[in-house]
């Protein structure tokens, strides 16, 4: 559902969830976006995102489904 919204908007969707030690924010990017594009998008909005969600302590990206499918095809 979030992926469909991200694709309709052609922008990532951020989801912030409370954890015992603080919170974690995850971004769902459109399937066509690479991890590098998402990192650039987050980097360009770093200050806004910290104001909204708190200090960024780490950033990891995982390949999206479309990228995994492209790599797995012979």
Biopython code that builds the backbone (N, CA, C, O; Angstrom):
import numpy as np
from Bio.PDB.StructureBuilder import StructureBuilder

atoms = [
    (1, "UNK", "N", (0.818, -1.194, 0.000)),
    (1, "UNK", "CA", (0.000, 0.000, 0.000)),
    (1, "UNK", "C", (0.862, 1.258, 0.000)),
    (1, "UNK", "O", (0.597, 2.187, -0.763)),
    (2, "UNK", "N", (1.911, 1.301, 0.863)),
    (2, "UNK", "CA", (2.781, 2.476, 0.883)),
    (2, "UNK", "C", (3.568, 2.612, -0.412)),
    (2, "UNK", "O", (3.788, 3.720, -0.900)),
    (3, "UNK", "N", (3.990, 1.486, -0.961)),
    (3, "UNK", "CA", (4.724, 1.529, -2.223)),
    (3, "UNK", "C", (3.856, 2.132, -3.319)),
    (3, "UNK", "O", (4.348, 2.934, -4.113)),
    (4, "UNK", "N", (2.593, 1.771, -3.382)),
    (4, "UNK", "CA", (1.682, 2.325, -4.390)),
    (4, "UNK", "C", (1.548, 3.838, -4.234)),
    (4, "UNK", "O", (1.519, 4.564, -5.227)),
    (5, "UNK", "N", (1.468, 4.312, -3.000)),
    (5, "UNK", "CA", (1.370, 5.752, -2.751)),
    (5, "UNK", "C", (2.660, 6.442, -3.167)),
    (5, "UNK", "O", (2.626, 7.484, -3.823)),
    (6, "UNK", "N", (3.803, 5.864, -2.789)),
    (6, "UNK", "CA", (5.096, 6.437, -3.165)),
    (6, "UNK", "C", (5.216, 6.529, -4.684)),
    (6, "UNK", "O", (5.720, 7.519, -5.212)),
    (7, "UNK", "N", (4.753, 5.498, -5.380)),
    (7, "UNK", "CA", (4.826, 5.514, -6.842)),
    (7, "UNK", "C", (3.865, 6.527, -7.440)),
    (7, "UNK", "O", (4.216, 7.199, -8.410)),
    (8, "UNK", "N", (2.663, 6.656, -6.892)),
    (8, "UNK", "CA", (1.713, 7.656, -7.382)),
    (8, "UNK", "C", (2.274, 9.070, -7.216)),
    (8, "UNK", "O", (2.099, 9.919, -8.090)),
    (9, "UNK", "N", (2.948, 9.315, -6.089)),
    (9, "UNK", "CA", (3.514, 10.638, -5.808)),
    (9, "UNK", "C", (4.890, 10.837, -6.424)),
    (9, "UNK", "O", (5.357, 11.971, -6.537)),
    (10, "UNK", "N", (5.546, 9.750, -6.824)),
    (10, "UNK", "CA", (6.941, 9.745, -7.280)),
    (10, "UNK", "C", (7.849, 10.390, -6.233)),
    (10, "UNK", "O", (8.766, 11.146, -6.553)),
    (11, "UNK", "N", (7.561, 10.064, -4.974)),
    (11, "UNK", "CA", (8.349, 10.526, -3.834)),
    (11, "UNK", "C", (8.329, 9.449, -2.765)),
    (11, "UNK", "O", (7.381, 8.667, -2.688)),
    (12, "UNK", "N", (9.368, 9.401, -1.936)),
    (12, "UNK", "CA", (9.365, 8.443, -0.830)),
    (12, "UNK", "C", (8.302, 8.784, 0.207)),
    (12, "UNK", "O", (7.883, 9.934, 0.341)),
    (13, "UNK", "N", (7.879, 7.760, 0.934)),
    (13, "UNK", "CA", (6.963, 7.904, 2.051)),
    (13, "UNK", "C", (7.747, 7.543, 3.308)),
    (13, "UNK", "O", (8.375, 6.486, 3.363)),
    (14, "UNK", "N", (7.716, 8.410, 4.315)),
    (14, "UNK", "CA", (8.416, 8.147, 5.570)),
    (14, "UNK", "C", (7.466, 7.623, 6.624)),
    (14, "UNK", "O", (6.351, 8.121, 6.778)),
    (15, "UNK", "N", (7.922, 6.607, 7.351)),
    (15, "UNK", "CA", (7.137, 6.031, 8.439)),
    (15, "UNK", "C", (8.025, 6.016, 9.677)),
    (15, "UNK", "O", (9.117, 5.448, 9.653)),
    (16, "UNK", "N", (7.559, 6.642, 10.764)),
    (16, "UNK", "CA", (8.313, 6.688, 12.005)),
    (16, "UNK", "C", (7.615, 5.835, 13.046)),
    (16, "UNK", "O", (6.420, 5.999, 13.290)),
    (17, "UNK", "N", (8.364, 4.915, 13.667)),
    (17, "UNK", "CA", (7.797, 4.018, 14.677)),
    (17, "UNK", "C", (8.596, 4.116, 15.971)),
    (17, "UNK", "O", (9.827, 4.119, 15.956)),
    (18, "UNK", "N", (7.882, 4.197, 17.085)),
    (18, "UNK", "CA", (8.533, 4.231, 18.391)),
    (18, "UNK", "C", (9.163, 2.883, 18.691)),
    (18, "UNK", "O", (8.621, 1.831, 18.350)),
    (19, "UNK", "N", (10.327, 2.938, 19.340)),
    (19, "UNK", "CA", (11.018, 1.724, 19.791)),
    (19, "UNK", "C", (11.406, 1.946, 21.245)),
    (19, "UNK", "O", (11.358, 3.071, 21.743)),
    (20, "UNK", "N", (11.783, 0.891, 21.909)),
    (20, "UNK", "CA", (12.163, 1.003, 23.306)),
    (20, "UNK", "C", (13.280, 2.003, 23.543)),
    (20, "UNK", "O", (13.322, 2.661, 24.583)),
    (21, "UNK", "N", (14.186, 2.118, 22.578)),
    (21, "UNK", "CA", (15.336, 3.008, 22.725)),
    (21, "UNK", "C", (15.192, 4.304, 21.929)),
    (21, "UNK", "O", (16.194, 4.970, 21.668)),
    (22, "UNK", "N", (14.004, 4.669, 21.546)),
    (22, "UNK", "CA", (13.772, 5.886, 20.769)),
    (22, "UNK", "C", (12.771, 5.621, 19.669)),
    (22, "UNK", "O", (11.643, 5.201, 19.927)),
    (23, "UNK", "N", (13.187, 5.866, 18.446)),
    (23, "UNK", "CA", (12.309, 5.602, 17.313)),
    (23, "UNK", "C", (13.152, 5.288, 16.086)),
    (23, "UNK", "O", (14.362, 5.515, 16.061)),
    (24, "UNK", "N", (12.486, 4.763, 15.077)),
    (24, "UNK", "CA", (13.153, 4.462, 13.817)),
    (24, "UNK", "C", (12.251, 4.938, 12.689)),
    (24, "UNK", "O", (11.044, 4.695, 12.694)),
    (25, "UNK", "N", (12.853, 5.616, 11.728)),
    (25, "UNK", "CA", (12.116, 6.091, 10.565)),
    (25, "UNK", "C", (12.573, 5.302, 9.353)),
    (25, "UNK", "O", (13.771, 5.135, 9.126)),
    (26, "UNK", "N", (11.629, 4.823, 8.586)),
    (26, "UNK", "CA", (11.909, 4.068, 7.372)),
    (26, "UNK", "C", (11.243, 4.789, 6.213)),
    (26, "UNK", "O", (10.129, 5.296, 6.340)),
    (27, "UNK", "N", (11.938, 4.830, 5.078)),
    (27, "UNK", "CA", (11.382, 5.446, 3.879)),
    (27, "UNK", "C", (11.134, 4.378, 2.834)),
    (27, "UNK", "O", (11.986, 3.528, 2.576)),
    (28, "UNK", "N", (9.961, 4.435, 2.240)),
    (28, "UNK", "CA", (9.591, 3.544, 1.140)),
    (28, "UNK", "C", (9.638, 4.406, -0.118)),
    (28, "UNK", "O", (8.856, 5.345, -0.272)),
    (29, "UNK", "N", (10.568, 4.075, -1.017)),
    (29, "UNK", "CA", (10.730, 4.846, -2.251)),
    (29, "UNK", "C", (10.016, 4.145, -3.400)),
    (29, "UNK", "O", (9.772, 2.940, -3.337)),
    (30, "UNK", "N", (9.683, 4.889, -4.444)),
    (30, "UNK", "CA", (9.112, 4.253, -5.634)),
    (30, "UNK", "C", (10.044, 3.144, -6.138)),
    (30, "UNK", "O", (11.263, 3.237, -5.996)),
    (31, "UNK", "N", (9.471, 2.115, -6.715)),
    (31, "UNK", "CA", (10.247, 0.954, -7.167)),
    (31, "UNK", "C", (11.332, 1.327, -8.162)),
    (31, "UNK", "O", (12.356, 0.648, -8.241)),
    (32, "UNK", "N", (11.130, 2.382, -8.914)),
    (32, "UNK", "CA", (12.118, 2.769, -9.926)),
    (32, "UNK", "C", (13.323, 3.500, -9.331)),
    (32, "UNK", "O", (14.318, 3.702, -10.028)),
    (33, "UNK", "N", (13.257, 3.899, -8.065)),
    (33, "UNK", "CA", (14.348, 4.640, -7.442)),
    (33, "UNK", "C", (15.453, 3.695, -6.997)),
    (33, "UNK", "O", (15.181, 2.610, -6.485)),
    (34, "UNK", "N", (16.693, 4.108, -7.191)),
    (34, "UNK", "CA", (17.835, 3.356, -6.677)),
    (34, "UNK", "C", (18.085, 3.777, -5.227)),
    (34, "UNK", "O", (17.558, 4.789, -4.764)),
    (35, "UNK", "N", (18.885, 2.998, -4.529)),
    (35, "UNK", "CA", (19.271, 3.366, -3.170)),
    (35, "UNK", "C", (20.006, 4.688, -3.134)),
    (35, "UNK", "O", (19.841, 5.469, -2.198)),
    (36, "UNK", "N", (20.821, 4.945, -4.154)),
    (36, "UNK", "CA", (21.566, 6.199, -4.232)),
    (36, "UNK", "C", (20.629, 7.394, -4.398)),
    (36, "UNK", "O", (20.855, 8.454, -3.814)),
    (37, "UNK", "N", (19.578, 7.217, -5.198)),
    (37, "UNK", "CA", (18.626, 8.315, -5.381)),
    (37, "UNK", "C", (17.909, 8.618, -4.068)),
    (37, "UNK", "O", (17.708, 9.783, -3.725)),
    (38, "UNK", "N", (17.523, 7.575, -3.331)),
    (38, "UNK", "CA", (16.870, 7.788, -2.041)),
    (38, "UNK", "C", (17.822, 8.479, -1.069)),
    (38, "UNK", "O", (17.415, 9.398, -0.358)),
    (39, "UNK", "N", (19.080, 8.054, -1.028)),
    (39, "UNK", "CA", (20.059, 8.705, -0.148)),
    (39, "UNK", "C", (20.212, 10.178, -0.495)),
    (39, "UNK", "O", (20.303, 11.016, 0.403)),
    (40, "UNK", "N", (20.242, 10.505, -1.771)),
    (40, "UNK", "CA", (20.358, 11.903, -2.193)),
    (40, "UNK", "C", (19.128, 12.700, -1.770)),
    (40, "UNK", "O", (19.240, 13.837, -1.314)),
    (41, "UNK", "N", (17.950, 12.088, -1.927)),
    (41, "UNK", "CA", (16.705, 12.748, -1.537)),
    (41, "UNK", "C", (16.707, 13.043, -0.037)),
    (41, "UNK", "O", (16.358, 14.144, 0.389)),
    (42, "UNK", "N", (17.101, 12.059, 0.749)),
    (42, "UNK", "CA", (17.166, 12.245, 2.201)),
    (42, "UNK", "C", (18.226, 13.281, 2.554)),
    (42, "UNK", "O", (17.997, 14.141, 3.404)),
    (43, "UNK", "N", (19.391, 13.202, 1.901)),
    (43, "UNK", "CA", (20.471, 14.156, 2.169)),
    (43, "UNK", "C", (20.052, 15.600, 1.892)),
    (43, "UNK", "O", (20.422, 16.511, 2.633)),
    (44, "UNK", "N", (19.288, 15.801, 0.834)),
    (44, "UNK", "CA", (18.836, 17.150, 0.490)),
    (44, "UNK", "C", (17.841, 17.694, 1.515)),
    (44, "UNK", "O", (17.668, 18.907, 1.635)),
    (45, "UNK", "N", (17.191, 16.797, 2.250)),
    (45, "UNK", "CA", (16.176, 17.197, 3.230)),
    (45, "UNK", "C", (16.590, 16.856, 4.668)),
    (45, "UNK", "O", (15.750, 16.791, 5.566)),
    (46, "UNK", "N", (17.867, 16.645, 4.868)),
    (46, "UNK", "CA", (18.401, 16.189, 6.150)),
    (46, "UNK", "C", (17.916, 17.056, 7.322)),
    (46, "UNK", "O", (17.421, 16.533, 8.320)),
    (47, "UNK", "N", (18.056, 18.346, 7.200)),
    (47, "UNK", "CA", (17.688, 19.248, 8.310)),
    (47, "UNK", "C", (16.190, 19.184, 8.594)),
    (47, "UNK", "O", (15.783, 19.110, 9.754)),
    (48, "UNK", "N", (15.363, 19.212, 7.540)),
    (48, "UNK", "CA", (13.903, 19.114, 7.723)),
    (48, "UNK", "C", (13.523, 17.808, 8.414)),
    (48, "UNK", "O", (12.681, 17.790, 9.312)),
    (49, "UNK", "N", (14.153, 16.720, 7.985)),
    (49, "UNK", "CA", (13.829, 15.413, 8.549)),
    (49, "UNK", "C", (14.244, 15.323, 10.013)),
    (49, "UNK", "O", (13.521, 14.752, 10.829)),
    (50, "UNK", "N", (15.409, 15.885, 10.352)),
    (50, "UNK", "CA", (15.816, 15.878, 11.762)),
    (50, "UNK", "C", (14.883, 16.734, 12.609)),
    (50, "UNK", "O", (14.584, 16.385, 13.751)),
    (51, "UNK", "N", (14.426, 17.847, 12.059)),
    (51, "UNK", "CA", (13.474, 18.682, 12.801)),
    (51, "UNK", "C", (12.182, 17.913, 13.080)),
    (51, "UNK", "O", (11.593, 18.052, 14.151)),
    (52, "UNK", "N", (11.750, 17.111, 12.126)),
    (52, "UNK", "CA", (10.495, 16.375, 12.271)),
    (52, "UNK", "C", (10.637, 15.107, 13.099)),
    (52, "UNK", "O", (9.757, 14.784, 13.897)),
    (53, "UNK", "N", (11.760, 14.373, 12.911)),
    (53, "UNK", "CA", (11.878, 13.040, 13.508)),
    (53, "UNK", "C", (12.996, 12.900, 14.532)),
    (53, "UNK", "O", (13.085, 11.861, 15.187)),
    (54, "UNK", "N", (13.846, 13.897, 14.695)),
    (54, "UNK", "CA", (14.962, 13.801, 15.624)),
    (54, "UNK", "C", (16.262, 13.500, 14.900)),
    (54, "UNK", "O", (16.291, 13.328, 13.682)),
    (55, "UNK", "N", (17.330, 13.441, 15.669)),
    (55, "UNK", "CA", (18.671, 13.268, 15.119)),
    (55, "UNK", "C", (18.796, 11.981, 14.300)),
    (55, "UNK", "O", (18.295, 10.926, 14.689)),
    (56, "UNK", "N", (19.464, 12.094, 13.176)),
    (56, "UNK", "CA", (19.743, 10.927, 12.341)),
    (56, "UNK", "C", (21.051, 10.320, 12.824)),
    (56, "UNK", "O", (22.095, 10.971, 12.778)),
    (57, "UNK", "N", (20.998, 9.080, 13.284)),
    (57, "UNK", "CA", (22.207, 8.440, 13.796)),
    (57, "UNK", "C", (22.844, 7.505, 12.778)),
    (57, "UNK", "O", (24.043, 7.238, 12.851)),
    (58, "UNK", "N", (22.064, 7.009, 11.836)),
    (58, "UNK", "CA", (22.587, 6.114, 10.803)),
    (58, "UNK", "C", (21.601, 6.069, 9.656)),
    (58, "UNK", "O", (20.411, 6.339, 9.822)),
    (59, "UNK", "N", (22.122, 5.720, 8.484)),
    (59, "UNK", "CA", (21.244, 5.563, 7.338)),
    (59, "UNK", "C", (21.689, 4.328, 6.578)),
    (59, "UNK", "O", (22.856, 4.187, 6.212)),
    (60, "UNK", "N", (20.736, 3.437, 6.349)),
    (60, "UNK", "CA", (20.988, 2.230, 5.570)),
    (60, "UNK", "C", (19.974, 2.185, 4.453)),
    (60, "UNK", "O", (18.846, 2.655, 4.599)),
    (61, "UNK", "N", (20.382, 1.620, 3.343)),
    (61, "UNK", "CA", (19.407, 1.411, 2.272)),
    (61, "UNK", "C", (19.394, -0.060, 1.912)),
    (61, "UNK", "O", (20.402, -0.760, 2.008)),
    (62, "UNK", "N", (18.249, -0.495, 1.503)),
    (62, "UNK", "CA", (18.083, -1.863, 1.020)),
    (62, "UNK", "C", (17.597, -1.765, -0.415)),
    (62, "UNK", "O", (16.813, -0.873, -0.737)),
    (63, "UNK", "N", (18.042, -2.656, -1.278)),
    (63, "UNK", "CA", (17.560, -2.601, -2.657)),
    (63, "UNK", "C", (16.053, -2.767, -2.697)),
    (63, "UNK", "O", (15.479, -3.560, -1.952)),
    (64, "UNK", "N", (15.421, -2.005, -3.579)),
    (64, "UNK", "CA", (13.974, -2.167, -3.708)),
    (64, "UNK", "C", (13.675, -3.411, -4.532)),
    (64, "UNK", "O", (14.567, -3.996, -5.147)),
    (65, "UNK", "N", (12.423, -3.801, -4.534)),
    (65, "UNK", "CA", (12.030, -5.043, -5.229)),
    (65, "UNK", "C", (12.363, -5.008, -6.711)),
    (65, "UNK", "O", (12.811, -6.007, -7.273)),
    (66, "UNK", "N", (12.145, -3.865, -7.343)),
    (66, "UNK", "CA", (12.412, -3.776, -8.785)),
    (66, "UNK", "C", (13.893, -3.983, -9.057)),
    (66, "UNK", "O", (14.254, -4.662, -10.017)),
    (67, "UNK", "N", (14.750, -3.410, -8.230)),
    (67, "UNK", "CA", (16.192, -3.584, -8.425)),
    (67, "UNK", "C", (16.591, -5.036, -8.193)),
    (67, "UNK", "O", (17.427, -5.570, -8.922)),
    (68, "UNK", "N", (16.005, -5.680, -7.188)),
    (68, "UNK", "CA", (16.326, -7.091, -6.933)),
    (68, "UNK", "C", (15.897, -7.960, -8.100)),
    (68, "UNK", "O", (16.614, -8.883, -8.486)),
    (69, "UNK", "N", (14.722, -7.668, -8.670)),
    (69, "UNK", "CA", (14.248, -8.447, -9.821)),
    (69, "UNK", "C", (15.174, -8.269, -11.021)),
    (69, "UNK", "O", (15.475, -9.237, -11.719)),
    (70, "UNK", "N", (15.628, -7.039, -11.266)),
    (70, "UNK", "CA", (16.516, -6.789, -12.404)),
    (70, "UNK", "C", (17.813, -7.578, -12.251)),
    (70, "UNK", "O", (18.307, -8.153, -13.221)),
    (71, "UNK", "N", (18.368, -7.607, -11.035)),
    (71, "UNK", "CA", (19.629, -8.319, -10.801)),
    (71, "UNK", "C", (19.464, -9.815, -10.867)),
    (71, "UNK", "O", (20.417, -10.512, -11.214)),
    (72, "UNK", "N", (18.294, -10.342, -10.550)),
    (72, "UNK", "CA", (18.105, -11.798, -10.499)),
    (72, "UNK", "C", (17.786, -12.409, -11.859)),
    (72, "UNK", "O", (17.831, -13.630, -12.011)),
    (73, "UNK", "N", (17.464, -11.576, -12.853)),
    (73, "UNK", "CA", (17.161, -12.111, -14.182)),
    (73, "UNK", "C", (18.450, -12.495, -14.886)),
    (73, "UNK", "O", (19.440, -11.767, -14.815)),
    (74, "UNK", "N", (18.444, -13.662, -15.580)),
    (74, "UNK", "CA", (19.660, -14.102, -16.287)),
    (74, "UNK", "C", (19.999, -13.237, -17.471)),
    (74, "UNK", "O", (20.991, -13.489, -18.156)),
]
sb = StructureBuilder()
sb.init_structure("model")
sb.init_model(0)
sb.init_chain("A")
sb.init_seg("    ")
for serial, (resi, resn, name, xyz) in enumerate(atoms, 1):
    if name == "N":
        sb.init_residue(resn, " ", resi, " ")
    sb.init_atom(name, np.array(xyz, "f"), 0.0, 1.0, " ", f" {name:<3s}", serial, name[0])
structure = sb.get_structure()
